[in-house]
Structures are given as C-alpha cells and as structure tokens.
Amino acid sequence: MRAVVYDRYGPPDVLEVREVDKPNLGDDRLLIRVNAASLNRSDWEVLTARPVYVRLSGTGFLRPKKPILGSDIAGTVEAVGDEVTRFQPGDDVMGDIMWHGAQAFAEYVSVAEQAPLIVKPPGLSVEQAAAMPQAAVLALQGLRHIRPTEPGDRVLIIGAGGGGGTFAIQLARAAGAVVTAVDNGGKLAKMRELGADEVIDYTREDFARSSEEYDRILDFAGRRSIFSNRRVLRSDGVYAMVGGTMPRLLQAFLAGWVISKLGDQWMGVLLANPNREDLSYLANLAESGALTSAIEQTYPLEGVPEALQRLGQDRAVGKLVITM
Ligand SMILES: NC(=O)c1ccc[n+]([C@@H]2O[C@H](COP(=O)([O-])OP(=O)(O)OC[C@H]3O[C@@H](n4cnc5c(N)ncnc54)[C@H](OP(=O)(O)O)[C@@H]3O)[C@@H](O)[C@H]2O)c1
C-alpha cells in the first residue's frame, strides 16, 4: 500500500510517499481502508518533535517510533479480527486513533476495536467526518470543562480560527454563549461566518488589556501568560489551556493549580478524553447540519507534506483534509 513515511524528526521534507506492507490485522483489530484523514496540530508536533515534551510522550526520544503520522480518519472496515464484536466488514467508520497507533496517512490502517471509533452517520461526507474527531471533541470538552457553558455566558476562544477553534465557535454559539474569537487577521472573516459575535486580530489588539470579562476562556494557542489571561476572567470563570508552548503549559498547570485552590476561578490545562459518546454526539450534530467542519482545502495522499507545511507555517484556516 502507499503511505507517507518518515524516519527522523524534522520539517515536511523528511516525509516521502512509499510502498509499504499493509498492516497486520490481529484478533482484536480492524483493518480499515482510509477514505479521508485530516491534519491536526499534533501531527505537526510529532513530525517536528516540538514542543520538546513530544519526545517524552512515547513517540520516540531520538527518532520517531512510528513511521507514519495521522490521527483522524474516516474509512471503511475491510476486515475484522476474530475477537471483534462491534464492527463488521463494510462499515463506514470515523475516529481519532492518536492514542491507538495513529498512522492514518496511508491507504490502510490497523486499529484496535477499543479505539474511539464510531460508525459514520450515512449523511456525513467522508471529508466532513475525517475533519472532526480530534478537534471537535477537544472543543466540546473544552466548553464543558468543570461546568457546562450556559446561555448568556461570555466565552473567549483564543486560536479560534484553527482546527479546534472553528468547532468551538459553533458549539459555544449553539449553547447560547456570546462568543469573542481571537486569531490572526486572515482568519477573522471565517470566524465571523461560523458565528463569532466579536473577533479580535491578536497581531493588532491585546484582548487582555480590554475591560471585558469572560465566564470561560478556551485557549487553543497557549502563547500568553496565565496571569494576563486571568485579567479578563470573571471571579468564578473557567480558563482551560488546550495546547501551547512548553513553558506556558507548565505555568498553566502549576500556577493554575494554585489559583484554582485559592478562589472560585478554575485555571489549568485541559486533558482531552477521546471517546465514542462525544464523537457520536458531534457526528450526529454535523449530519443534521447544526455543526460543520470548516475545511479549507483537501489534498491527495501525496499532498501530505504540502498540507503539513501549510499547517506548520500557520497559514491554515480551520481544517486540512487528505482524501484517498
Ligand atoms: N489537551 C489535549 O489533551 C490535547 C489533545 C490533542 C491536541 N492538543 C493540542 O491542541 C492544540 C490546538 O489544536 P488545534 O488543532 O486547534 O491547533 P491549530 O489548528 O494550530 O489552531 C491554533 C490557532 O491558534 C492561533 N494562534 C497562534 N498564536 C496565537 C495567539 N497568540 N493568539 C491567538 N491565536 C493564536 C493559530 O493561528 P496562527 O496562524 O496565527 O499561528 C491557529 O489558528 C495543539 O497544540 C494540540 O497539540 C491537546
């Protein structure tokens, strides 16, 4: 089968399309023909081994342990192992396989049945389905973290024009929140189109210097100090950092723990829990038309390096999708 492989960390030039063996099935696994896959910031991080914690997270300290990247898939089950009970050949499935071997940028992938895979709703295109699993689940869990987002809540989404943020805008609006979306100037129009009430270009305006206060801050960028974010957080507000630089994540983890212990605010790092229930909820919402994957561009399998380059150069708005 064809796959996009790499054997050392680095820029997208280290990737090449090669013929490799089809993965083994195994008794508790599914062999899935990948119809579409989407890129996430986490693919860029595992490609480049930056931030540095990537090397410590089991992906390989000196070299990548797995030669193929890619977590989000929509595909068709080709074969199932003897112990598999929930799926059968021919099922169209979707899911985030980041913690279950990944390796989605290939024609076939072998995935354990216990991975957070679901049968794809029939009305959802493979492109829409592949764009959702990791980013939409992060957005949903970010908006439910500690307590649910409620009608009238003022929600600030930092990095709202990226993969997770474009889902978060729609989900926050659907919950009845008033949404302020922050990202670079090139993404403002898309953020408005997705429902943001107010948009801020972070290269021109500093939201932390405004007099606004927010009930919830969902931070997909993680570039600023937790203390500057705290300036615009209500006294009982929730601030969740989803991703960011190593120093910012550490600061949010440690200082956030102290802040959360001392008062009514909760500040800290969100740890995602990819699961079938959340993904089914989101996929059904998307099938009904109430949620959409903001897909900027689709590429063939050979286009994975170009797509990763676009993501890494911070030019992508919403999601980039690979179709086979
Ligand atoms: N917590 C967990 O369990 C978990 C699980 C999976 C993934 N993640 C992490 O989640 C993070 C976000 O994912 P994603 O897919 O949404 O990333 P993404 O698509 O890269 O989106 C991040 C957005 O933030 C913007 N941004 C950069 N600096 C900013 C700033 N100072 N202010 C406001 N916006 C800024 C980026 O725009 P520019 O183009 O301007 O850079 C981009 O649009 C990643 O770091 C990923 O590793 C976390």
The ligand as an ORCA input file, in Angstrom:
! r2SCAN-3c Opt
* xyz 0 1
  N      -5.098     18.938     25.673
  C      -5.146     17.821     24.995
  O      -5.451     16.735     25.518
  C      -4.830     17.854     23.530
  C      -5.115     16.772     22.685
  C      -4.817     16.889     21.330
  C      -4.239     18.062     20.850
  N      -3.970     19.080     21.699
  C      -3.357     20.366     21.274
  O      -4.342     21.312     20.993
  C      -3.693     22.418     20.340
  C      -4.610     23.186     19.411
  O      -5.101     22.373     18.411
  P      -5.691     22.953     17.054
  O      -5.804     21.763     16.153
  O      -6.885     23.787     17.258
  O      -4.474     23.895     16.567
  P      -4.382     24.867     15.343
  O      -5.278     24.404     14.230
  O      -2.941     25.056     15.054
  O      -5.007     26.237     15.900
  C      -4.319     27.109     16.753
  C      -4.667     28.530     16.332
  O      -4.100     29.446     17.249
  C      -3.675     30.582     16.518
  N      -2.725     31.367     17.315
  C      -1.365     31.285     17.369
  N      -0.882     32.199     18.233
  C      -1.945     32.865     18.726
  C      -2.092     33.918     19.646
  N      -1.032     34.473     20.265
  N      -3.333     34.370     19.921
  C      -4.413     33.827     19.325
  N      -4.339     32.832     18.431
  C      -3.119     32.357     18.130
  C      -3.089     29.977     15.267
  O      -3.013     30.977     14.281
  P      -1.642     31.456     13.558
  O      -1.849     31.034     12.140
  O      -1.612     32.900     13.706
  O      -0.493     30.759     14.245
  C      -4.133     28.907     14.963
  O      -5.175     29.420     14.153
  C      -2.432     21.824     19.708
  O      -1.305     22.378     20.358
  C      -2.541     20.330     20.036
  O      -1.311     19.718     20.284
  C      -4.263     18.997     23.015
*
